[in-house]
Amino acid sequence: MRQNNMEKESPLAARMRPRTLDEVVGQQHIIARDKLLYRAIAADKLSSIILYGPPGTGKTTLAKVIANTTKAEFTQINATIAGKKDMEEVVGKAKDNLGMYGKKTILFIDEIHRFNKGQQDYLLPFVEDGTVVLIGATTENPYFEVNGALISRSIIFELKPLSPEDIRVLLERAVTDVDRGMGAYKAVLDEDAADFLADIADGDARHALNAIELGIMTTDRGDDGLIHITREVAQECIQRKVARYDKDGDNHYDTISAFIKSMRGSDPDAAVYYLARMLNAGEDPKFIVRRMMVCASEDVGNADPQALEVAVAASLAVERLGMPEARITLAQAVTYIATAPKSNAAYLAVDEALDTVRKTGNLPIPAHLQDAHYKSAAKLGHGTGYKYAHDYPDHYVEQQYLPYELNGKEFYSPTGNGYELRIKEHMKKLKERGQDTSHI
């Protein structure tokens, strides 16, 4: 009776969970009939898996479908409230089921990323020996948040945000289903309201279903005796699109990655768009501007040396101004960096130099470059033969600067972009002139 009452009183999103694989909407990239996960569930031959994706995309739904399909013992715990004692009880029962009845146990752990390392380590031997088949669900990237040993013993399935078409199917099903949905209320969902909810839900089925439930429960009947869910009603029930952005999760890394790659790719429109997404989600402007400074050196470099100056100035302005005014400074700097000529020559130069140092160690510095001012330096020949560049035409003289073992080695190769073209031509001119090479 309690179970029946809970099912009746549960939110619409919980009541409308699919019970079979064929009722599942979306995620065809992993549960289409020809896919591994579909075949494993249908054949009741599931191995340990981790379901990873944004909220409302069907992770718990798939676990429930598995529970309805499998002949194994199905146990569910939530990592936000469960502790080691709960897992010990599950493992104890799993051992009894396997030993006495030859029956497997499937353990579904929702929010598995909330378990600490010790709790995850506890599960490892029982997953490894088959005492339990693990199904973990997480909104966080499992490669960051889940024990590597558990990852290696599980198959990762990534769930994608549902498409607007998928959301529409779920909304229509929820409005018309008499047994589990809102069909008994005789509601009508207008086309433009359905389109609006499907779009603004941002791939989150739960978000859309919560909105339609609220709309039906709070809207008066029309003269025809029906509840009309119009676009206006839908807008009241779901005020704005929720920015899906976790500062410690995938969206944080994906968005900043897209931001940097857009600047690198000389697309100011995309760069400003991702800037706006981060600002709208509450990202720290100081973090954003730090990444801009890196981009100004790594991707623009000497093709436009002012790009770094602009980024550093923006960093100072962000500290002095604060939001919301700092958004303007950030946009100015972002568009400058995005439209600047690009070169990663300096970035490549230092990495190649570091690699050379690691391979060759600290090679002897040529004697004429060594310090000649300390005591006994002259006796050792340090500084002897050094040619002071400013004593020569154009303030340049050719001499050995690299260790002799690296003679002729080039690390910095200026491109033909922006200011670096001038650098390239200048260096070529100096090398071609080759003044005073008598010491070599």
Disulfide bonds with the S-S distance in Angstrom:
none
